[in-house]
């Protein structure tokens, strides 16, 4: 019993957080399978006379998902707060994502893939704000960084395993086997939420003002917005390489499986450091870890454009993972610390919107900039991360007393 209490004190674990974390792991495995397959799949599927390079088409597919997710999340966060039925929304959203993933098996051209990515984006937008609202409601401030670390780590484990499984299945059994496996993992996460997660309702509404409603601008404070900027920058940096899979494969003389291994090193870095750094942010403060993470992310991103060997890419992706671990859990915990009762869905959705928007913008801009020269997107993105670090330093408040 004392051991269980000690673990709960350190990482903020309880049944609900554990259940959502396991469900997020399975969900991430299913979704991340597509990340490694889309670049290769687009190169093979008919594009219906669309006169764009494969890099740009890949960037569009990855980005449309992020854009749809980003712009739908504040609305879905408001709906989550208004309905106060978050478990049902999580299940509905994941079922939509599952259907979109399975739809890849019958897609016949690029436009079909585009429609499916939009569908998946809507599903994720429904799911994430509701999930984070539940975690915010059931976690305590003194262990919230650890709880967010466990949730984020579970997601990263899924993202680390998914690409490797997807790459293996595609090489040995074809694309459809990988798409079916992805849908199956997501369905498993639906079952987990249905069986293990209890509905959590907020009894006290947010303080009512004339602006109260689905969109309440008073909820979006400098702390919330800078936390969103941090997650945007993080996702922008680590997602950009997905557009360049074919270039990296040629540059480093590796296969899709080799790229998937290097790609997954980011998740390994987060897996190793997410929970410890999240817990440390409960004791030492959120801002220092977010700032150090942004600086490390900037440096490793710029250097990524200079790699000539696979081991170099592996090391840099690992460093990006450490940087992301320093940003993610502390940023989500800070936003949860600042959230208002009854407004959790709307406020947390801005943080996840930043993350999704980063995943959308990174690959899209990269697809265009790489046409100038290979190193350019890495230089631009790394420099932008340093600017974000300066803004966080100036405007982000600290929520932990040290």
C-alpha positions as a Markdown table, in Angstrom:
| # | Residue | x | y | z |
|---|---|---|---|---|
| 1 | Unk | 0.0 | 0.0 | 0.0 |
| 2 | Unk | 2.9 | 2.4 | 0.9 |
| 3 | Unk | 4.6 | 1.6 | -2.4 |
| 4 | Unk | 1.4 | 2.3 | -4.3 |
| 5 | Unk | 1.0 | 5.6 | -2.5 |
| 6 | Unk | 4.6 | 6.5 | -3.3 |
| 7 | Unk | 4.1 | 5.9 | -7.0 |
| 8 | Unk | 0.9 | 7.9 | -6.9 |
| 9 | Unk | 2.7 | 10.8 | -5.2 |
| 10 | Unk | 5.5 | 10.8 | -7.7 |
| 11 | Unk | 3.7 | 10.4 | -11.0 |
| 12 | Unk | 0.1 | 11.1 | -10.1 |
| 13 | Unk | -1.2 | 7.8 | -11.2 |
| 14 | Unk | -4.8 | 6.6 | -10.6 |
| 15 | Unk | -7.1 | 4.2 | -12.4 |
| 16 | Unk | -8.5 | 6.8 | -14.8 |
| 17 | Unk | -5.1 | 8.2 | -15.8 |
| 18 | Unk | -3.7 | 4.7 | -16.2 |
| 19 | Unk | -6.7 | 3.6 | -18.3 |
| 20 | Unk | -6.5 | 6.7 | -20.6 |
| 21 | Unk | -2.7 | 6.2 | -20.9 |
| 22 | Unk | -3.0 | 2.6 | -22.1 |
| 23 | Unk | -5.8 | 3.6 | -24.5 |
| 24 | Unk | -3.6 | 6.5 | -25.8 |
| 25 | Unk | -0.7 | 4.0 | -26.3 |
| 26 | Unk | -2.9 | 1.7 | -28.5 |
| 27 | Unk | -4.4 | 4.7 | -30.3 |
| 28 | Unk | -0.9 | 6.2 | -31.0 |
| 29 | Unk | 0.3 | 2.8 | -32.4 |
| 30 | Unk | -2.5 | 2.8 | -34.9 |
| 31 | Unk | -2.1 | 6.5 | -36.0 |
| 32 | Unk | 1.7 | 6.4 | -36.2 |
| 33 | Unk | 1.7 | 3.5 | -38.6 |
| 34 | Unk | 0.4 | 6.0 | -41.2 |
| 35 | Unk | 3.2 | 8.5 | -40.6 |
| 36 | Unk | 5.8 | 6.1 | -42.0 |
| 37 | Unk | 3.6 | 4.7 | -44.8 |
| 38 | Unk | 2.1 | 7.9 | -46.3 |
| 39 | Unk | 5.3 | 9.1 | -48.0 |
| 40 | Unk | 5.9 | 5.8 | -49.7 |
| 41 | Unk | 2.2 | 5.2 | -50.5 |
| 42 | Unk | 1.8 | 8.7 | -52.1 |
| 43 | Unk | 4.6 | 7.9 | -54.5 |
| 44 | Unk | 2.7 | 4.8 | -55.8 |
| 45 | Unk | -0.9 | 5.9 | -55.8 |
| 46 | Unk | -2.5 | 7.9 | -58.8 |
| 47 | Unk | -2.6 | 11.6 | -58.2 |
| 48 | Unk | -5.3 | 12.4 | -60.8 |
| 49 | Unk | -3.1 | 14.9 | -62.8 |
| 50 | Unk | -2.2 | 16.9 | -59.7 |
| 51 | Unk | 0.9 | 18.8 | -60.8 |
| 52 | Unk | 2.8 | 18.8 | -57.5 |
| 53 | Unk | 5.9 | 17.1 | -56.3 |
| 54 | Unk | 5.7 | 14.0 | -54.1 |
| 55 | Unk | 7.2 | 16.0 | -51.2 |
| 56 | Unk | 4.5 | 18.6 | -51.4 |
| 57 | Unk | 1.7 | 16.0 | -51.7 |
| 58 | Unk | 3.1 | 14.2 | -48.6 |
| 59 | Unk | 3.2 | 17.5 | -46.8 |
| 60 | Unk | -0.4 | 18.2 | -47.8 |
| 61 | Unk | -1.6 | 14.8 | -46.5 |
| 62 | Unk | 0.2 | 15.2 | -43.2 |
| 63 | Unk | -0.7 | 18.9 | -42.8 |
| 64 | Unk | -4.4 | 18.7 | -43.7 |
| 65 | Unk | -4.8 | 16.3 | -40.7 |
| 66 | Unk | -3.0 | 18.7 | -38.4 |
| 67 | Unk | -4.9 | 21.8 | -39.7 |
| 68 | Unk | -8.3 | 20.1 | -39.3 |
| 69 | Unk | -7.4 | 18.9 | -35.9 |
| 70 | Unk | -6.1 | 22.3 | -34.8 |
| 71 | Unk | -9.0 | 24.4 | -35.9 |
| 72 | Unk | -11.6 | 21.9 | -34.7 |
| 73 | Unk | -10.1 | 21.4 | -31.2 |
| 74 | Unk | -11.2 | 24.7 | -29.6 |
| 75 | Unk | -14.8 | 24.0 | -30.8 |
| 76 | Unk | -14.7 | 20.4 | -29.6 |
| 77 | Unk | -13.2 | 21.6 | -26.3 |
| 78 | Unk | -16.1 | 23.9 | -25.9 |
| 79 | Unk | -18.6 | 21.2 | -26.7 |
| 80 | Unk | -16.8 | 18.9 | -24.2 |
| 81 | Unk | -17.3 | 21.5 | -21.5 |
| 82 | Unk | -20.9 | 22.2 | -22.5 |
| 83 | Unk | -22.0 | 18.6 | -22.7 |
| 84 | Unk | -20.0 | 17.4 | -19.7 |
| 85 | Unk | -19.9 | 13.9 | -21.3 |
| 86 | Unk | -16.3 | 13.5 | -22.1 |
| 87 | Unk | -16.0 | 9.7 | -22.1 |
| 88 | Unk | -18.7 | 9.4 | -24.9 |
| 89 | Unk | -16.8 | 12.0 | -26.9 |
| 90 | Unk | -13.5 | 10.1 | -26.6 |
| 91 | Unk | -15.2 | 6.9 | -27.9 |
| 92 | Unk | -16.9 | 8.6 | -30.8 |
| 93 | Unk | -13.7 | 10.4 | -31.8 |
| 94 | Unk | -11.6 | 7.3 | -31.8 |
| 95 | Unk | -14.2 | 5.3 | -33.8 |
| 96 | Unk | -14.1 | 8.0 | -36.4 |
| 97 | Unk | -10.3 | 7.8 | -36.5 |
| 98 | Unk | -10.5 | 4.0 | -36.8 |
| 99 | Unk | -12.9 | 4.2 | -39.8 |
| 100 | Unk | -10.6 | 6.7 | -41.5 |
| 101 | Unk | -7.6 | 4.5 | -41.0 |
| 102 | Unk | -9.4 | 1.4 | -42.4 |
| 103 | Unk | -10.5 | 3.5 | -45.4 |
| 104 | Unk | -7.0 | 3.6 | -46.6 |
| 105 | Unk | -7.4 | 0.0 | -47.8 |
| 106 | Unk | -10.0 | 1.0 | -50.4 |
| 107 | Unk | -8.6 | 4.4 | -51.4 |
| 108 | Unk | -7.9 | 4.6 | -55.1 |
| 109 | Unk | -6.3 | 8.0 | -55.6 |
| 110 | Unk | -4.7 | 11.0 | -53.8 |
| 111 | Unk | -8.0 | 12.8 | -53.2 |
| 112 | Unk | -9.5 | 9.8 | -51.4 |
| 113 | Unk | -6.4 | 9.9 | -49.1 |
| 114 | Unk | -7.0 | 13.6 | -48.5 |
| 115 | Unk | -10.7 | 13.1 | -47.5 |
| 116 | Unk | -9.7 | 10.3 | -45.2 |
| 117 | Unk | -7.1 | 12.5 | -43.5 |
| 118 | Unk | -9.7 | 15.1 | -42.9 |
| 119 | Unk | -12.0 | 12.5 | -41.3 |
| 120 | Unk | -9.2 | 11.4 | -39.0 |
| 121 | Unk | -8.4 | 15.0 | -38.1 |
| 122 | Unk | -12.0 | 15.5 | -37.0 |
| 123 | Unk | -11.9 | 12.3 | -34.9 |
| 124 | Unk | -8.8 | 13.3 | -33.1 |
| 125 | Unk | -10.1 | 16.8 | -32.5 |
| 126 | Unk | -13.1 | 15.3 | -30.7 |
| 127 | Unk | -11.0 | 12.9 | -28.6 |
| 128 | Unk | -8.0 | 14.9 | -27.2 |
| 129 | Unk | -9.7 | 17.8 | -25.4 |
| 130 | Unk | -12.1 | 15.4 | -23.7 |
| 131 | Unk | -9.2 | 13.2 | -22.6 |
| 132 | Unk | -7.1 | 16.0 | -21.2 |
| 133 | Unk | -10.1 | 17.5 | -19.4 |
| 134 | Unk | -10.6 | 14.2 | -17.6 |
| 135 | Unk | -6.9 | 14.1 | -16.6 |
| 136 | Unk | -6.9 | 17.7 | -15.4 |
| 137 | Unk | -10.0 | 17.0 | -13.3 |
| 138 | Unk | -8.7 | 13.8 | -11.6 |
| 139 | Unk | -5.0 | 14.9 | -11.1 |
| 140 | Unk | -3.5 | 17.1 | -8.3 |
| 141 | Unk | -1.3 | 20.1 | -9.0 |
| 142 | Unk | 1.6 | 18.7 | -6.9 |
| 143 | Unk | 1.8 | 15.6 | -9.1 |
| 144 | Unk | 0.3 | 16.8 | -12.3 |
| 145 | Unk | 3.6 | 17.0 | -14.2 |
| 146 | Unk | 4.1 | 13.4 | -13.5 |
| 147 | Unk | 0.6 | 12.4 | -14.5 |
| 148 | Unk | 1.0 | 14.3 | -17.8 |
| 149 | Unk | 4.4 | 12.6 | -18.2 |
| 150 | Unk | 2.8 | 9.2 | -17.9 |
| 151 | Unk | 0.1 | 10.1 | -20.4 |
| 152 | Unk | 2.6 | 11.6 | -22.9 |
| 153 | Unk | 5.0 | 8.7 | -22.4 |
| 154 | Unk | 2.3 | 6.2 | -23.2 |
| 155 | Unk | 1.5 | 8.1 | -26.4 |
| 156 | Unk | 5.2 | 8.1 | -27.3 |
| 157 | Unk | 5.6 | 4.4 | -26.7 |
| 158 | Unk | 2.8 | 3.9 | -29.2 |
| 159 | Unk | 4.4 | 6.3 | -31.6 |
| 160 | Unk | 7.8 | 4.5 | -31.2 |
| 161 | Unk | 6.3 | 1.0 | -31.9 |
| 162 | Unk | 3.8 | 2.0 | -34.6 |
| 163 | Unk | 6.2 | 3.1 | -37.3 |
| 164 | Unk | 8.4 | 0.0 | -36.8 |
| 165 | Unk | 5.4 | -2.3 | -37.1 |
| 166 | Unk | 4.1 | -0.3 | -40.1 |
| 167 | Unk | 7.4 | -0.4 | -41.9 |
| 168 | Unk | 7.8 | -4.2 | -41.3 |
| 169 | Unk | 4.3 | -5.0 | -42.4 |
| 170 | Unk | 4.6 | -2.9 | -45.5 |
| 171 | Unk | 7.8 | -4.5 | -46.6 |
| 172 | Unk | 6.7 | -8.1 | -45.9 |
| 173 | Unk | 2.9 | -8.1 | -46.4 |
| 174 | Unk | 2.0 | -4.9 | -48.3 |
| 175 | Unk | 0.2 | -1.7 | -47.4 |
| 176 | Unk | -3.2 | -3.1 | -46.6 |
| 177 | Unk | -1.9 | -5.3 | -43.8 |
| 178 | Unk | -0.4 | -2.2 | -42.1 |
| 179 | Unk | -3.6 | -0.2 | -42.5 |
| 180 | Unk | -5.7 | -2.9 | -41.0 |
| 181 | Unk | -3.3 | -3.3 | -38.1 |
| 182 | Unk | -3.5 | 0.4 | -37.5 |
| 183 | Unk | -7.3 | 0.3 | -37.4 |
| 184 | Unk | -7.2 | -2.7 | -35.1 |
| 185 | Unk | -4.9 | -0.9 | -32.5 |
| 186 | Unk | -7.3 | 2.1 | -32.5 |
| 187 | Unk | -10.3 | -0.2 | -31.9 |
| 188 | Unk | -8.4 | -1.7 | -29.0 |
| 189 | Unk | -8.1 | 1.8 | -27.5 |
| 190 | Unk | -11.9 | 2.3 | -27.9 |
| 191 | Unk | -12.5 | -0.9 | -25.9 |
| 192 | Unk | -10.1 | 0.1 | -23.2 |
| 193 | Unk | -11.8 | 3.5 | -22.7 |
| 194 | Unk | -15.3 | 1.9 | -22.7 |
| 195 | Unk | -14.3 | -0.7 | -20.1 |
| 196 | Unk | -11.9 | 1.2 | -17.8 |
| 197 | Unk | -12.6 | 4.9 | -17.9 |
| 198 | Unk | -15.4 | 6.4 | -15.8 |
| 199 | Unk | -17.2 | 9.5 | -16.8 |
| 200 | Unk | -15.9 | 12.6 | -15.0 |
| 201 | Unk | -18.3 | 15.6 | -14.7 |
| 202 | Unk | -17.4 | 19.0 | -13.5 |
| 203 | Unk | -19.8 | 20.2 | -10.8 |
| 204 | Unk | -18.8 | 23.9 | -10.7 |
| 205 | Unk | -19.0 | 25.9 | -13.9 |
| 206 | Unk | -16.4 | 28.4 | -14.9 |
| 207 | Unk | -17.2 | 31.9 | -13.6 |
| 208 | Unk | -19.8 | 33.3 | -15.9 |
| 209 | Unk | -19.1 | 36.5 | -17.9 |
| 210 | Unk | -20.7 | 38.1 | -20.9 |
| 211 | Unk | -18.1 | 36.3 | -23.0 |
| 212 | Unk | -18.8 | 32.8 | -21.6 |
| 213 | Unk | -19.8 | 30.2 | -24.1 |
| 214 | Unk | -18.1 | 27.8 | -26.5 |
| 215 | Unk | -15.6 | 30.5 | -27.3 |
| 216 | Unk | -14.5 | 32.6 | -24.3 |
| 217 | Unk | -11.4 | 34.7 | -25.1 |
| 218 | Unk | -10.8 | 35.5 | -21.4 |
| 219 | Unk | -9.7 | 31.9 | -20.9 |
| 220 | Unk | -6.8 | 32.3 | -23.2 |
| 221 | Unk | -4.2 | 34.0 | -20.9 |
| 222 | Unk | -0.5 | 34.6 | -21.7 |
| 223 | Unk | 0.4 | 31.4 | -19.9 |
| 224 | Unk | -2.0 | 29.3 | -21.9 |
| 225 | Unk | -0.9 | 30.9 | -25.2 |
| 226 | Unk | 2.8 | 30.5 | -24.5 |
| 227 | Unk | 2.3 | 26.9 | -23.5 |
| 228 | Unk | 0.5 | 26.4 | -26.9 |
| 229 | Unk | 3.5 | 28.2 | -28.6 |
| 230 | Unk | 5.9 | 25.7 | -27.0 |
| 231 | Unk | 4.0 | 22.7 | -28.1 |
| 232 | Unk | 3.5 | 24.1 | -31.6 |
| 233 | Unk | 7.3 | 24.7 | -31.9 |
| 234 | Unk | 8.1 | 21.2 | -30.6 |
| 235 | Unk | 5.8 | 19.5 | -33.0 |
| 236 | Unk | 6.9 | 21.7 | -35.9 |
| 237 | Unk | 10.5 | 20.7 | -35.4 |
| 238 | Unk | 10.1 | 17.0 | -35.0 |
| 239 | Unk | 7.4 | 16.4 | -37.6 |
| 240 | Unk | 9.1 | 18.1 | -40.5 |
| 241 | Unk | 11.3 | 15.0 | -41.3 |
| 242 | Unk | 8.2 | 13.0 | -42.4 |
| 243 | Unk | 8.0 | 15.0 | -45.6 |
| 244 | Unk | 11.6 | 14.2 | -46.4 |
| 245 | Unk | 11.5 | 10.4 | -46.0 |
| 246 | Unk | 12.4 | 9.8 | -49.6 |
| 247 | Unk | 15.2 | 12.3 | -49.5 |
| 248 | Unk | 16.7 | 10.8 | -46.3 |
| 249 | Unk | 16.4 | 7.3 | -47.7 |
| 250 | Unk | 18.4 | 8.3 | -50.8 |
| 251 | Unk | 20.8 | 10.5 | -48.9 |
| 252 | Unk | 21.6 | 7.9 | -46.2 |
| 253 | Unk | 21.1 | 4.9 | -48.5 |
| 254 | Unk | 18.4 | 3.3 | -46.2 |
| 255 | Unk | 15.0 | 1.7 | -46.7 |
| 256 | Unk | 11.6 | 2.6 | -45.3 |
| 257 | Unk | 12.3 | 0.3 | -42.4 |
| 258 | Unk | 15.7 | 2.0 | -41.7 |
| 259 | Unk | 14.0 | 5.4 | -41.7 |
| 260 | Unk | 11.3 | 4.1 | -39.4 |
| 261 | Unk | 14.0 | 3.0 | -36.9 |
| 262 | Unk | 15.7 | 6.5 | -37.0 |
| 263 | Unk | 12.3 | 8.2 | -36.9 |
| 264 | Unk | 11.3 | 6.3 | -33.8 |
| 265 | Unk | 14.4 | 7.4 | -31.8 |
| 266 | Unk | 12.5 | 10.6 | -30.9 |
| 267 | Unk | 9.9 | 8.5 | -29.2 |
| 268 | Unk | 12.6 | 6.6 | -27.4 |
| 269 | Unk | 14.1 | 9.8 | -26.1 |
| 270 | Unk | 10.7 | 10.9 | -24.8 |
| 271 | Unk | 10.1 | 7.5 | -23.3 |
| 272 | Unk | 13.2 | 7.6 | -21.3 |
| 273 | Unk | 12.9 | 11.2 | -20.1 |
| 274 | Unk | 9.2 | 12.2 | -20.1 |
| 275 | Unk | 8.2 | 10.9 | -16.7 |
| 276 | Unk | 11.3 | 12.0 | -14.9 |
| 277 | Unk | 11.3 | 15.5 | -16.4 |
| 278 | Unk | 7.5 | 15.8 | -15.8 |
| 279 | Unk | 8.0 | 14.8 | -12.1 |
| 280 | Unk | 11.0 | 17.3 | -11.8 |
| 281 | Unk | 8.8 | 20.0 | -13.1 |
| 282 | Unk | 6.5 | 19.4 | -10.2 |
| 283 | Unk | 9.4 | 20.2 | -7.9 |
| 284 | Unk | 11.6 | 22.7 | -9.8 |
| 285 | Unk | 9.1 | 24.6 | -11.9 |
| 286 | Unk | 7.7 | 24.3 | -15.4 |
| 287 | Unk | 9.4 | 27.2 | -17.2 |
| 288 | Unk | 13.1 | 26.0 | -16.9 |
| 289 | Unk | 12.4 | 22.7 | -18.6 |
| 290 | Unk | 10.3 | 24.2 | -21.3 |
| 291 | Unk | 13.0 | 26.8 | -22.1 |
| 292 | Unk | 15.9 | 24.2 | -22.1 |
| 293 | Unk | 13.8 | 21.9 | -24.2 |
| 294 | Unk | 13.1 | 24.6 | -26.9 |
| 295 | Unk | 16.8 | 25.5 | -27.1 |
| 296 | Unk | 17.9 | 21.9 | -27.4 |
| 297 | Unk | 15.2 | 21.3 | -30.0 |
| 298 | Unk | 16.4 | 24.3 | -32.1 |
| 299 | Unk | 20.1 | 23.1 | -32.1 |
| 300 | Unk | 19.2 | 19.5 | -32.9 |
| 301 | Unk | 16.9 | 20.6 | -35.7 |
| 302 | Unk | 19.5 | 22.8 | -37.4 |
| 303 | Unk | 22.0 | 19.9 | -37.2 |
| 304 | Unk | 19.5 | 17.5 | -38.7 |
| 305 | Unk | 20.0 | 19.1 | -42.1 |
| 306 | Unk | 23.7 | 18.2 | -42.1 |
| 307 | Unk | 23.4 | 14.4 | -41.5 |
| 308 | Unk | 25.2 | 12.1 | -43.9 |
| 309 | Unk | 25.0 | 8.8 | -42.0 |
| 310 | Unk | 22.1 | 7.0 | -40.4 |
| 311 | Unk | 23.8 | 6.9 | -36.9 |
| 312 | Unk | 23.9 | 10.8 | -37.0 |
| 313 | Unk | 20.2 | 10.9 | -37.6 |
| 314 | Unk | 19.5 | 8.4 | -34.8 |
| 315 | Unk | 21.5 | 10.6 | -32.3 |
| 316 | Unk | 19.8 | 13.8 | -33.4 |
| 317 | Unk | 16.3 | 12.3 | -33.2 |
| 318 | Unk | 17.2 | 11.0 | -29.8 |
| 319 | Unk | 18.2 | 14.5 | -28.7 |
| 320 | Unk | 14.9 | 15.9 | -30.2 |
| 321 | Unk | 13.1 | 13.3 | -28.0 |
| 322 | Unk | 14.9 | 14.6 | -24.9 |
| 323 | Unk | 14.0 | 18.1 | -25.9 |
| 324 | Unk | 10.4 | 17.2 | -26.5 |
| 325 | Unk | 10.3 | 15.5 | -23.1 |
| 326 | Unk | 11.4 | 18.8 | -21.5 |
| 327 | Unk | 8.6 | 20.7 | -23.3 |
| 328 | Unk | 5.5 | 18.4 | -23.4 |
| 329 | Unk | 4.6 | 17.3 | -19.9 |
| 330 | Unk | 5.6 | 20.6 | -18.2 |
| 331 | Unk | 3.7 | 22.7 | -20.8 |
| 332 | Unk | 0.5 | 20.6 | -20.4 |
| 333 | Unk | 0.9 | 20.6 | -16.7 |
| 334 | Unk | 1.3 | 24.4 | -16.7 |
| 335 | Unk | -1.8 | 24.8 | -18.8 |
| 336 | Unk | -3.7 | 22.5 | -16.4 |
| 337 | Unk | -2.4 | 24.5 | -13.4 |
| 338 | Unk | -3.8 | 27.7 | -15.0 |
| 339 | Unk | -7.1 | 26.2 | -16.2 |
| 340 | Unk | -10.4 | 27.4 | -14.9 |
| 341 | Unk | -13.1 | 25.1 | -13.4 |
| 342 | Unk | -15.5 | 24.2 | -16.2 |
| 343 | Unk | -13.2 | 25.7 | -18.9 |
| 344 | Unk | -10.6 | 22.9 | -19.0 |
| 345 | Unk | -11.7 | 21.6 | -22.4 |
| 346 | Unk | -11.4 | 25.0 | -24.1 |
| 347 | Unk | -8.1 | 25.8 | -22.4 |
| 348 | Unk | -6.4 | 22.5 | -22.8 |
| 349 | Unk | -7.6 | 22.3 | -26.4 |
| 350 | Unk | -5.5 | 25.4 | -27.2 |
| 351 | Unk | -2.4 | 23.5 | -26.1 |
| 352 | Unk | -3.3 | 20.4 | -28.2 |
| 353 | Unk | -4.2 | 22.8 | -31.0 |
| 354 | Unk | -0.7 | 24.1 | -30.9 |
| 355 | Unk | 0.7 | 20.6 | -31.1 |
| 356 | Unk | -1.5 | 19.6 | -34.0 |
| 357 | Unk | -0.8 | 22.9 | -35.9 |
| 358 | Unk | 2.9 | 22.2 | -35.5 |
| 359 | Unk | 2.5 | 18.8 | -37.0 |
| 360 | Unk | 0.6 | 20.4 | -39.9 |
| 361 | Unk | 2.9 | 23.4 | -40.5 |
| 362 | Unk | 6.2 | 21.6 | -40.2 |
| 363 | Unk | 5.8 | 19.1 | -43.1 |
| 364 | Unk | 4.0 | 21.6 | -45.3 |
| 365 | Unk | 6.6 | 24.3 | -45.1 |
| 366 | Unk | 9.3 | 21.7 | -45.4 |
| 367 | Unk | 7.8 | 20.4 | -48.6 |
| 368 | Unk | 8.2 | 23.8 | -50.2 |
| 369 | Unk | 11.5 | 25.0 | -48.7 |
| 370 | Unk | 13.4 | 21.8 | -49.6 |
| 371 | Unk | 12.9 | 22.6 | -53.2 |
| 372 | Unk | 15.5 | 25.4 | -52.7 |
| 373 | Unk | 18.1 | 23.3 | -50.9 |
| 374 | Unk | 18.0 | 20.4 | -48.4 |
| 375 | Unk | 19.3 | 22.3 | -45.4 |
| 376 | Unk | 17.0 | 25.3 | -45.7 |
| 377 | Unk | 13.9 | 23.9 | -43.9 |
| 378 | Unk | 16.1 | 22.8 | -40.9 |
| 379 | Unk | 17.7 | 26.3 | -40.6 |
| 380 | Unk | 14.4 | 28.1 | -40.8 |
| 381 | Unk | 12.6 | 25.8 | -38.3 |
| 382 | Unk | 15.5 | 25.8 | -35.9 |
| 383 | Unk | 15.7 | 29.6 | -35.9 |
| 384 | Unk | 12.0 | 29.8 | -35.3 |
| 385 | Unk | 12.4 | 27.6 | -32.2 |
| 386 | Unk | 14.9 | 30.1 | -30.8 |
| 387 | Unk | 12.4 | 32.9 | -31.3 |
| 388 | Unk | 9.8 | 30.8 | -29.5 |
| 389 | Unk | 12.2 | 30.3 | -26.6 |
| 390 | Unk | 12.6 | 34.0 | -26.3 |
| 391 | Unk | 8.8 | 34.6 | -26.2 |
| 392 | Unk | 8.4 | 31.9 | -23.6 |
| 393 | Unk | 11.1 | 33.4 | -21.5 |
| 394 | Unk | 9.4 | 36.8 | -21.6 |
| 395 | Unk | 5.7 | 36.0 | -21.3 |
| 396 | Unk | 5.3 | 32.5 | -19.6 |
| 397 | Unk | 4.4 | 32.6 | -15.9 |
| 398 | Unk | 5.7 | 30.0 | -13.4 |
| 399 | Unk | 3.0 | 28.0 | -11.6 |
| 400 | Unk | 5.1 | 26.0 | -9.2 |
| 401 | Unk | 6.6 | 27.6 | -6.0 |
| 402 | Unk | 10.2 | 26.5 | -5.5 |
